[in-house]
Amino acid sequence: MASMDIRFDGKRVLVTGAGKGIGRETAVLLSQLGAKVIAVSRAEADLATLRQQIDAETIAVDLADAQAAQNAAIQAGRVDLLVNNAGISIPQSFLDTTVEAFDETLAVNVRAAFVISQVVARGMIDRGQGGAIVNLSSQSSKLGLLDHTAYCASKGALDQLTRVMAVELGPHQIRVNAVNPTVTLTPMAEMAWSDPVKNGAMKARIPLGRFASPLDVAHAIAYLLSEQADMIHGVTLPVDGGFLAF
């Protein structure tokens, strides 16, 4: 009988944005499941505490810098599995969104995933062993959210990047998927959804009546990386408590 136990023994997994929130929870979970984690974060202090929690290689880098992002991917060496989790949100209305905020959001949320995935995918192709990539998108790629102009645009772009990567990398046996969470209780989300009225209105639209936890999302990421998801490719998987079912 086939086992549903998910293990990553012998696998090297690169996780971006691993210092906090979903990325940190994912790094810890994958380490517990046997993976060797290469954790990328902008803040060395976050990486230092992560190293106390798990056995991880760490790289401190600002992924808004395209060259630095590429160098980090090269520095990581062999990568069997990739989680493009790094992301930022700068809440501003459409009319108040600055060019600087728009550019920075797209640079971190989309361009960094593009640059790092290119390096990692080339290595996977050269080794001829395939691999799996998961991009961290959002339910906001599917609909417009007030005060999230740049963020929604970035996640819509990331969904399309995921689809193109799936089409082109599939023949090399590299699976590419995205997860699209609802509001997840991370430090970034707590800042963006601190208004009780705004918070309550969003939660009321989720049939399960609650926001996601970082571990909820990490479990979905681990599944998509695993051999148990070997025929799942090119999807954008909602982890949203039914929000998009309306």
N, C-alpha and C positions, 0 to 999 in steps of 0.2 A: 504494500500500500504506500502511495506517495505521501511524504510528510509535508505538513503545512508549517513546520518550524522554520522561521526565517533566521538565517545565519550569514555572516559576511566574513568568516574566517579566511585569512590570507588576502583579503581585498584592501586596497588603499582607496580611501574616500576623501575627496576634497570638498569641504563645506565652507562656503563664503558667508560672511556675516555671522560667524560662529560665536561671537562674544556675548550676545544677548538673545533673549526671546526664542523664536522658532529655531534659529540657527544653532544656538547653544543646546537646546533640548534635542535637536536632531543629532548633533555631534555626540552628545552623551549617550543617546539611545543606540546609535550605530556602533559606538565603542563597546557598549554592553553586549551587542550582538556579534562581537568578534572582529569588527573592522579596525584597521589602523587609520586613524583620522588625521588629516592635515587640515588644520583650522585656520581660516583667514578672518581677520578683523582689523578695523582701523585702530582700535584701542589696545595697546600692549597690556594695560592693566587688566582688561577683561580676559585676555589670553593667559595671563599669569594665573588668574584664579581658575581658569579652565584646566590648565596643566596640573593644578592641585587636585582636580576632580577626576580627570581621566588621563591616560597615557596618549598624548597627542603631540604631533609636530605642529608648530605654529608659525604663522607669517603675519606680521603687522604691516598693513598697507592701506592707503586710501584708494579705493577702487574707482573714485571719480577721475583719477589719472589713468588714462588708457594705457600708457606705456608701463606704468607701475603695475597695473592689473596683469598685463601680458607677462611681465617679469616674474610676478608672483606665481603664475601658472607654470612657467618654465622651472622656477625654483622648486616647485612641488614634486617634480620628477614624475615617476610612474603614477598614473591615476587610473584606477579601474572603474570608479564610480564618481559622479560629480553632482553636487547639489548647489545650484546657483540661487542662494537664499538672500544675499545682501540686498537691502533695499532701504530707501528713505521716503519720508512723506513730509512735505512742507505745506500744511493746510492754508490755502488761499482761495478766495473766490476767483472766478474767471477774469473779471475786470481788474482784479488786484494782483494777479499772478505776474511776477517779474520774470524777465528773460533769464536772469541768473538762477532763480529757483527752478524754472522749467528745464534749463540746460543741466543743472546739477542732478535733478531727479532722473532725467533720461540717461545721464551718464552712468549713474550708479545702478539704476533698476533695469536698464536694457543693454547699454553698451558694454558694461563690465561682463555681463553674462555672455554676450556675443564674443568678446575678445578672449575670455578664459575658455569658453567652449571650443573655439577654433584650435587653441593650443592643445587642449586635452583630447579633442577628437582626432587630431593628426597623430598623436601618440597612440591612441587606440587603433587607428588604421594601420600604423606602422607595425604594431605588435600582432595584428591579425586575430585578436581575441575578442573583439566586440566590447561592449560596455553598456552603461546606462547613465542617463543624465536626467535630472529633475530640476525644472525651473520653478521658482516660487512666484506665482502670479497672485491673483486676487479676484474675488467676486466683482470688484470694481472694474475689471476688464470687460464685463458683460453689460454694465449699465452705468449711467452717470450718477456720481455722488456730489452733493453740494460741497464746495470748498476743496475739492480734490482734482482740480484741472490737470495738473502735471502728473499726479499719481495715476489717475485713470488712464491718461494717454500712455503712460509708460507701461502699464500692465496690459493694455490692449496690444501694444507693440510686442510685448514679451510673449503673448499668446501666439501671435503670428510668427514670431521668430521660432517658437517651439514647433509649429507646424512645418515650416520650411526645413528646419533641422531634421525633423522626423522623415520627411520625404527624401532628403539627400543623404542622410546618414544611415537610414534603414538598410540599404544594400550592404553596408559594412557591419551589419549586426550590432549597431549602436542604437539602443532604444532611447527615445526622447519623449518625455511627458512633462506636464505642468500640474501643480496643485493650485487650486483657487479658493483659499479660505475666506470665510466671513471675517468680521472683526475678531481678532485674536488677542488675548489678554497679555500683550507685550508692553514694555515701557513706551514704545512708539505709539501704539494704539491707545494706551491710557491717556496720552497727551492729546491725541486727535479727537478722542471721544469723551473728554472730561465733562462736557456740558450734560447735566442729567436729562434735560429735555431731548437733546439730540440722541443721547445714549438710549433712552427709553423708547423713542420712536423707532430706532433701528432694531432694537431687540424685539419689539412688537411685530416686526415683519419676518422674524425667524420662527418657523413652526415649532421647533424644539424649545423656543423661548429662552435661549441662552447664547452667549458668545462662545467661541472656541477657546480651548487652552492650547498652549504651544505643543503639548504632548499629543493632542488630537491630530495636529498637522504633521508632527514628526512620525507618527504611526503610518499615516498615508504615504509620506515620502519613503519610509523604509520599505513598505510594500511595493511601491513602484520601482524601487531599485533592485528588488529581490528577484530570484529566479522564478518565484511563484507568479510574477507578473510578466512572464517571458513573452506573451503574445499581446501585451498591452503597449501600444505605441501610438504616439501622436495625439494623445487625449489631453484635455484640460479638465481635471477632476475637481469638482466642487467639494469643499469640506466646509459646508455652510449651514448645516442644520435645516436644510430645506428652503433657504432664502430664495434661491433661483427657481423653485418650483412654482412660485406665484406667476 
